């Protein structure tokens, strides 16, 4: 990377995200990638094209600044999303123009070395492809989902967008940063010969280095979006199948969702035999989330035998390993590439509530063995999912792209 030898830090722009630095899995991964690159001697700027936050709920966030060593900018000039239709679209136009001008200024200063794209919008990514060609910088796709296989993405426009993205845009990237073997294989198929650097789930393990509370009530914990209602229902059914007599609870930490969806969830829980042992959390601060992870007896993440779940690798699996408690999952997707049943996780062979309940029962019946599995899961996580391990390799990978879908 000769540019760095000229006394300037290798600079990466992060495109397609909105709301930085406040948010859940996608924003957390953005932060970790930025911190990894910074620790490796590079720098990263997150470019937010438009504001995302409700102006009726003011937040302490400037349109331009630095967060944990990562530069960010809102090219619309505001972090808020206007309520009026005209104002929203005017802001989008301002952000679009501002984004290109910002990239052009970086290019003219010789400070636009590579771009990472985190977006599934076909037209927006097509625009980034055009920018990269006009301004002469390579782009790598952060490839974390098979868009057209995502069941909760419905509607004609969304389906058309996802089809075009998967079939026409993915292969036009200079490189790919897939999260799973399935997505890596798909990129090899649609873009043969183009560079690939697999980045699985990544995590900062430091916040999880805290002692467990003594004599706290035992509970299983599931953390996920309410849009995965089928998975939540599966967990409720599995928990209800566990033998009577245990005082273990179930904590559901859900995010997103409409008021009607929360009402439906509460109605479903009320019909359970163990309804009094289920507690629902939402909008939990990260420090409290870590505390809930660390003090659980088991961490639940059943993956379904679908193309969607085979392609993805949930962010919380990295955090689950950091908590050093046994992960209870299913043999789908990335799980068998990293985890071994009874050693680093408890893995149900099938997506079957009775079988899954048996894995949960094992934790209650064999608490010392469960703690050992959790500890070994953490050791695996430190080897495979620690974000700091990926900084030098990501910097080198991006630095060797030449913008023609090849390594220099």
HUMO-V652136 format. One record per residue. N is the residue number from 1. RES is the residue in one small letter. NEAR is the number of other C-alpha atoms within 10 Angstrom. D_FIRST is the distance of its C-alpha to the first C-alpha in Angstrom with 1 decimal. Layout:
n=N res=RES near=NEAR d_first=D_FIRST
n=N res=RES near=NEAR d_first=D_FIRST
//
This chain:
n=1 res=x near=14 d_first=0.0
n=2 res=x near=9 d_first=3.8
n=3 res=x near=14 d_first=5.5
n=4 res=x near=14 d_first=5.9
n=5 res=x near=9 d_first=7.1
n=6 res=x near=8 d_first=9.6
n=7 res=x near=8 d_first=11.3
n=8 res=x near=14 d_first=10.8
n=9 res=x near=16 d_first=10.3
n=10 res=x near=25 d_first=8.2
n=11 res=x near=25 d_first=11.4
n=12 res=x near=25 d_first=13.1
n=13 res=x near=22 d_first=16.5
n=14 res=x near=23 d_first=19.2
n=15 res=x near=23 d_first=21.8
n=16 res=x near=18 d_first=25.3
n=17 res=x near=18 d_first=26.6
n=18 res=x near=22 d_first=29.5
n=19 res=x near=18 d_first=31.2
n=20 res=x near=22 d_first=28.3
n=21 res=x near=18 d_first=28.8
n=22 res=x near=13 d_first=32.3
n=23 res=x near=12 d_first=32.9
n=24 res=x near=12 d_first=33.2
n=25 res=x near=13 d_first=31.0
n=26 res=x near=15 d_first=28.5
n=27 res=x near=17 d_first=28.0
n=28 res=x near=18 d_first=27.9
n=29 res=x near=18 d_first=25.1
n=30 res=x near=22 d_first=23.2
n=31 res=x near=22 d_first=23.7
n=32 res=x near=21 d_first=22.7
n=33 res=x near=23 d_first=19.3
n=34 res=x near=27 d_first=18.7
n=35 res=x near=23 d_first=19.9
n=36 res=x near=25 d_first=17.8
n=37 res=x near=27 d_first=14.5
n=38 res=x near=22 d_first=16.0
n=39 res=x near=15 d_first=17.0
n=40 res=x near=19 d_first=13.6
n=41 res=x near=16 d_first=12.4
n=42 res=x near=21 d_first=11.4
n=43 res=x near=21 d_first=14.1
n=44 res=x near=26 d_first=16.1
n=45 res=x near=19 d_first=18.9
n=46 res=x near=27 d_first=21.7
n=47 res=x near=24 d_first=23.4
n=48 res=x near=27 d_first=27.0
n=49 res=x near=28 d_first=28.8
n=50 res=x near=29 d_first=32.3
n=51 res=x near=24 d_first=34.3
n=52 res=x near=17 d_first=35.7
n=53 res=x near=17 d_first=38.2
n=54 res=x near=13 d_first=41.9
n=55 res=x near=13 d_first=43.1
n=56 res=x near=10 d_first=46.3
n=57 res=x near=7 d_first=44.4
n=58 res=x near=10 d_first=42.4
n=59 res=x near=11 d_first=39.4
n=60 res=x near=5 d_first=37.6
n=61 res=x near=13 d_first=34.3
n=62 res=x near=13 d_first=33.1
n=63 res=x near=16 d_first=31.4
n=64 res=x near=17 d_first=28.3
n=65 res=x near=13 d_first=27.2
n=66 res=x near=13 d_first=25.2
n=67 res=x near=13 d_first=26.1
n=68 res=x near=11 d_first=25.0
n=69 res=x near=16 d_first=21.9
n=70 res=x near=20 d_first=21.1
n=71 res=x near=16 d_first=21.7
n=72 res=x near=21 d_first=23.9
n=73 res=x near=22 d_first=25.9
n=74 res=x near=25 d_first=28.9
n=75 res=x near=25 d_first=28.8
n=76 res=x near=23 d_first=32.5
n=77 res=x near=18 d_first=33.2
n=78 res=x near=21 d_first=35.1
n=79 res=x near=27 d_first=34.6
n=80 res=x near=23 d_first=38.0
n=81 res=x near=19 d_first=39.1
n=82 res=x near=19 d_first=42.2
n=83 res=x near=11 d_first=45.3
n=84 res=x near=9 d_first=46.6
n=85 res=x near=9 d_first=45.6
n=86 res=x near=10 d_first=45.2
n=87 res=x near=12 d_first=43.2
n=88 res=x near=16 d_first=40.9
n=89 res=x near=13 d_first=40.1
n=90 res=x near=14 d_first=39.7
n=91 res=x near=22 d_first=37.2
n=92 res=x near=18 d_first=35.3
n=93 res=x near=15 d_first=35.2
n=94 res=x near=16 d_first=34.2
n=95 res=x near=22 d_first=31.3
n=96 res=x near=18 d_first=30.2
n=97 res=x near=14 d_first=30.2
n=98 res=x near=18 d_first=28.7
n=99 res=x near=20 d_first=25.8
n=100 res=x near=17 d_first=24.9
n=101 res=x near=13 d_first=25.4
n=102 res=x near=13 d_first=23.2
n=103 res=x near=18 d_first=20.3
n=104 res=x near=17 d_first=21.1
n=105 res=x near=13 d_first=21.0
n=106 res=x near=16 d_first=17.6
n=107 res=x near=16 d_first=16.4
n=108 res=x near=10 d_first=18.3
n=109 res=x near=9 d_first=16.8
n=110 res=x near=12 d_first=13.2
n=111 res=x near=19 d_first=12.9
n=112 res=x near=21 d_first=13.0
n=113 res=x near=25 d_first=9.7
n=114 res=x near=25 d_first=11.6
n=115 res=x near=23 d_first=15.2
n=116 res=x near=23 d_first=17.3
n=117 res=x near=23 d_first=20.9
n=118 res=x near=20 d_first=23.8
n=119 res=x near=17 d_first=26.8
n=120 res=x near=23 d_first=29.4
n=121 res=x near=17 d_first=31.0
n=122 res=x near=20 d_first=30.8
n=123 res=x near=13 d_first=31.2
n=124 res=x near=15 d_first=28.7
n=125 res=x near=22 d_first=26.0
n=126 res=x near=17 d_first=27.0
n=127 res=x near=14 d_first=26.4
n=128 res=x near=20 d_first=22.9
n=129 res=x near=19 d_first=22.3
n=130 res=x near=12 d_first=23.8
n=131 res=x near=17 d_first=21.7
n=132 res=x near=20 d_first=18.4
n=133 res=x near=14 d_first=19.8
n=134 res=x near=11 d_first=21.2
n=135 res=x near=16 d_first=18.3
n=136 res=x near=16 d_first=15.5
n=137 res=x near=21 d_first=13.5
n=138 res=x near=27 d_first=13.4
n=139 res=x near=31 d_first=15.9
n=140 res=x near=27 d_first=16.7
n=141 res=x near=24 d_first=20.4
n=142 res=x near=22 d_first=21.5
n=143 res=x near=25 d_first=24.3
n=144 res=x near=24 d_first=27.0
n=145 res=x near=22 d_first=30.3
n=146 res=x near=21 d_first=32.1
n=147 res=x near=21 d_first=33.4
n=148 res=x near=20 d_first=36.4
n=149 res=x near=17 d_first=37.5
n=150 res=x near=17 d_first=37.8
n=151 res=x near=12 d_first=41.6
n=152 res=x near=9 d_first=41.8
n=153 res=x near=14 d_first=40.0
n=154 res=x near=12 d_first=43.1
n=155 res=x near=9 d_first=44.4
n=156 res=x near=9 d_first=44.2
n=157 res=x near=10 d_first=41.4
n=158 res=x near=15 d_first=39.3
n=159 res=x near=16 d_first=40.1
n=160 res=x near=13 d_first=39.2
n=161 res=x near=17 d_first=35.9
n=162 res=x near=23 d_first=35.0
n=163 res=x near=17 d_first=36.0
n=164 res=x near=18 d_first=33.9
n=165 res=x near=23 d_first=30.9
n=166 res=x near=20 d_first=31.1
n=167 res=x near=12 d_first=32.2
n=168 res=x near=14 d_first=30.4
n=169 res=x near=20 d_first=27.4
n=170 res=x near=23 d_first=25.7
n=171 res=x near=21 d_first=25.0
n=172 res=x near=20 d_first=23.4
n=173 res=x near=25 d_first=20.5
n=174 res=x near=25 d_first=17.1
n=175 res=x near=30 d_first=17.0
n=176 res=x near=28 d_first=19.2
n=177 res=x near=23 d_first=19.4
n=178 res=x near=26 d_first=23.0
n=179 res=x near=23 d_first=25.2
n=180 res=x near=24 d_first=27.6
n=181 res=x near=18 d_first=28.2
n=182 res=x near=18 d_first=30.4
n=183 res=x near=21 d_first=27.8
n=184 res=x near=19 d_first=25.2
n=185 res=x near=14 d_first=28.0
n=186 res=x near=18 d_first=28.8
n=187 res=x near=24 d_first=25.3
n=188 res=x near=16 d_first=25.3
n=189 res=x near=11 d_first=28.6
n=190 res=x near=16 d_first=28.0
n=191 res=x near=18 d_first=24.4
n=192 res=x near=12 d_first=24.5
n=193 res=x near=13 d_first=21.3
n=194 res=x near=19 d_first=19.0
n=195 res=x near=21 d_first=16.5
n=196 res=x near=20 d_first=18.2
n=197 res=x near=18 d_first=17.4
n=198 res=x near=17 d_first=20.8
n=199 res=x near=20 d_first=21.2
n=200 res=x near=23 d_first=24.9
n=201 res=x near=23 d_first=26.9
n=202 res=x near=26 d_first=25.3
n=203 res=x near=26 d_first=27.3
n=204 res=x near=19 d_first=27.5
n=205 res=x near=19 d_first=30.2
n=206 res=x near=9 d_first=31.2
n=207 res=x near=14 d_first=33.7
n=208 res=x near=18 d_first=35.6
n=209 res=x near=12 d_first=36.3
n=210 res=x near=12 d_first=39.9
n=211 res=x near=9 d_first=43.3
n=212 res=x near=14 d_first=45.4
n=213 res=x near=11 d_first=48.6
n=214 res=x near=7 d_first=51.7
n=215 res=x near=6 d_first=54.5
n=216 res=x near=9 d_first=52.8
n=217 res=x near=12 d_first=54.1
n=218 res=x near=16 d_first=52.2
n=219 res=x near=21 d_first=50.4
n=220 res=x near=22 d_first=48.0
n=221 res=x near=23 d_first=45.2
n=222 res=x near=25 d_first=43.6
n=223 res=x near=22 d_first=40.9
n=224 res=x near=20 d_first=40.1
n=225 res=x near=16 d_first=40.6
n=226 res=x near=20 d_first=44.2
n=227 res=x near=17 d_first=43.0
n=228 res=x near=13 d_first=43.0
n=229 res=x near=16 d_first=46.8
n=230 res=x near=11 d_first=47.4
n=231 res=x near=18 d_first=45.5
n=232 res=x near=21 d_first=47.3
n=233 res=x near=15 d_first=50.6
n=234 res=x near=18 d_first=49.7
n=235 res=x near=22 d_first=49.0
n=236 res=x near=21 d_first=52.3
n=237 res=x near=19 d_first=54.2
n=238 res=x near=19 d_first=52.7
n=239 res=x near=27 d_first=53.6
n=240 res=x near=20 d_first=57.1
n=241 res=x near=20 d_first=57.5
n=242 res=x near=19 d_first=57.1
n=243 res=x near=10 d_first=60.4
n=244 res=x near=10 d_first=62.5
n=245 res=x near=6 d_first=63.1
n=246 res=x near=11 d_first=59.5
n=247 res=x near=10 d_first=58.7
n=248 res=x near=17 d_first=55.0
n=249 res=x near=20 d_first=53.8
n=250 res=x near=24 d_first=51.1
n=251 res=x near=20 d_first=48.8
n=252 res=x near=21 d_first=47.1
n=253 res=x near=19 d_first=44.2
n=254 res=x near=21 d_first=43.7
n=255 res=x near=17 d_first=41.7
n=256 res=x near=13 d_first=42.1
n=257 res=x near=13 d_first=45.3
n=258 res=x near=11 d_first=48.3
n=259 res=x near=9 d_first=51.4
n=260 res=x near=9 d_first=53.3
n=261 res=x near=14 d_first=50.8
n=262 res=x near=17 d_first=51.3
n=263 res=x near=11 d_first=55.0
n=264 res=x near=12 d_first=54.9
n=265 res=x near=16 d_first=52.9
n=266 res=x near=15 d_first=55.6
n=267 res=x near=12 d_first=58.3
n=268 res=x near=13 d_first=56.8
n=269 res=x near=21 d_first=56.6
n=270 res=x near=13 d_first=60.2
n=271 res=x near=9 d_first=61.4
n=272 res=x near=16 d_first=59.9
n=273 res=x near=13 d_first=62.1
n=274 res=x near=17 d_first=59.7
n=275 res=x near=18 d_first=59.1
n=276 res=x near=11 d_first=60.0
n=277 res=x near=16 d_first=57.1
n=278 res=x near=19 d_first=54.3
n=279 res=x near=15 d_first=52.5
n=280 res=x near=14 d_first=50.1
n=281 res=x near=12 d_first=47.4
n=282 res=x near=14 d_first=45.3
n=283 res=x near=10 d_first=43.0
n=284 res=x near=13 d_first=42.4
n=285 res=x near=8 d_first=40.1
n=286 res=x near=11 d_first=37.1
n=287 res=x near=10 d_first=38.7
n=288 res=x near=10 d_first=41.9
n=289 res=x near=14 d_first=40.0
n=290 res=x near=19 d_first=38.5
n=291 res=x near=17 d_first=42.0
n=292 res=x near=21 d_first=43.4
n=293 res=x near=25 d_first=40.9
n=294 res=x near=24 d_first=41.5
n=295 res=x near=23 d_first=45.2
n=296 res=x near=25 d_first=45.7
n=297 res=x near=24 d_first=47.3
n=298 res=x near=31 d_first=45.3
n=299 res=x near=32 d_first=42.5
n=300 res=x near=26 d_first=43.1
n=301 res=x near=22 d_first=40.7
n=302 res=x near=25 d_first=42.5
n=303 res=x near=23 d_first=40.4
n=304 res=x near=20 d_first=42.4
n=305 res=x near=14 d_first=42.4
n=306 res=x near=13 d_first=40.9
n=307 res=x near=17 d_first=37.9
n=308 res=x near=18 d_first=36.8
n=309 res=x near=19 d_first=36.9
n=310 res=x near=21 d_first=35.5
n=311 res=x near=26 d_first=32.4
n=312 res=x near=25 d_first=31.8
n=313 res=x near=23 d_first=31.1
n=314 res=x near=19 d_first=32.8
n=315 res=x near=18 d_first=30.9
n=316 res=x near=20 d_first=34.0
n=317 res=x near=22 d_first=33.9
n=318 res=x near=25 d_first=31.0
n=319 res=x near=25 d_first=33.2
n=320 res=x near=28 d_first=36.2
n=321 res=x near=29 d_first=34.7
n=322 res=x near=29 d_first=33.8
n=323 res=x near=30 d_first=37.5
n=324 res=x near=29 d_first=38.7
n=325 res=x near=26 d_first=41.5
n=326 res=x near=30 d_first=42.2
n=327 res=x near=29 d_first=40.6
n=328 res=x near=24 d_first=43.1
n=329 res=x near=26 d_first=41.6
n=330 res=x near=25 d_first=42.2
n=331 res=x near=22 d_first=40.8
n=332 res=x near=24 d_first=38.7
n=333 res=x near=21 d_first=35.1
n=334 res=x near=20 d_first=32.5
n=335 res=x near=19 d_first=35.3
n=336 res=x near=12 d_first=36.1
n=337 res=x near=11 d_first=32.5
n=338 res=x near=12 d_first=32.4
n=339 res=x near=20 d_first=35.9
n=340 res=x near=15 d_first=39.1
n=341 res=x near=18 d_first=42.5
n=342 res=x near=15 d_first=44.4
n=343 res=x near=17 d_first=41.5
n=344 res=x near=26 d_first=38.7
n=345 res=x near=29 d_first=40.4
n=346 res=x near=29 d_first=43.7
n=347 res=x near=24 d_first=43.2
n=348 res=x near=23 d_first=45.9
n=349 res=x near=13 d_first=46.0
n=350 res=x near=17 d_first=47.3
n=351 res=x near=17 d_first=47.1
n=352 res=x near=15 d_first=50.6
n=353 res=x near=21 d_first=52.0
n=354 res=x near=18 d_first=54.5
n=355 res=x near=17 d_first=51.9
n=356 res=x near=27 d_first=49.5
n=357 res=x near=21 d_first=52.4
n=358 res=x near=18 d_first=53.0
n=359 res=x near=23 d_first=49.4
n=360 res=x near=27 d_first=50.2
n=361 res=x near=16 d_first=53.5
n=362 res=x near=13 d_first=51.9
n=363 res=x near=20 d_first=50.1
n=364 res=x near=19 d_first=53.5
n=365 res=x near=12 d_first=55.4
n=366 res=x near=10 d_first=52.8
n=367 res=x near=13 d_first=51.2
n=368 res=x near=11 d_first=50.1
n=369 res=x near=16 d_first=48.5
n=370 res=x near=26 d_first=46.8
n=371 res=x near=17 d_first=45.3
n=372 res=x near=18 d_first=44.0
n=373 res=x near=24 d_first=42.3
n=374 res=x near=28 d_first=40.8
n=375 res=x near=21 d_first=39.5
n=376 res=x near=20 d_first=38.0
n=377 res=x near=27 d_first=36.4
n=378 res=x near=25 d_first=34.7
n=379 res=x near=16 d_first=33.4
n=380 res=x near=18 d_first=32.0
n=381 res=x near=26 d_first=30.4
n=382 res=x near=20 d_first=28.7
n=383 res=x near=10 d_first=27.2
n=384 res=x near=18 d_first=26.2
n=385 res=x near=24 d_first=26.1
n=386 res=x near=22 d_first=24.9
n=387 res=x near=25 d_first=22.2
n=388 res=x near=21 d_first=20.4
n=389 res=x near=15 d_first=19.8
n=390 res=x near=22 d_first=17.5
n=391 res=x near=21 d_first=15.1
n=392 res=x near=16 d_first=12.6
n=393 res=x near=15 d_first=12.8
n=394 res=x near=20 d_first=12.7
n=395 res=x near=22 d_first=9.6
n=396 res=x near=15 d_first=7.9
n=397 res=x near=18 d_first=10.1
n=398 res=x near=25 d_first=9.4
n=399 res=x near=21 d_first=5.7
n=400 res=x near=17 d_first=6.8
n=401 res=x near=23 d_first=9.7
n=402 res=x near=17 d_first=10.6
n=403 res=x near=21 d_first=13.7
n=404 res=x near=17 d_first=16.2
n=405 res=x near=21 d_first=16.7
n=406 res=x near=15 d_first=14.7
n=407 res=x near=17 d_first=11.6
n=408 res=x near=11 d_first=9.6
//
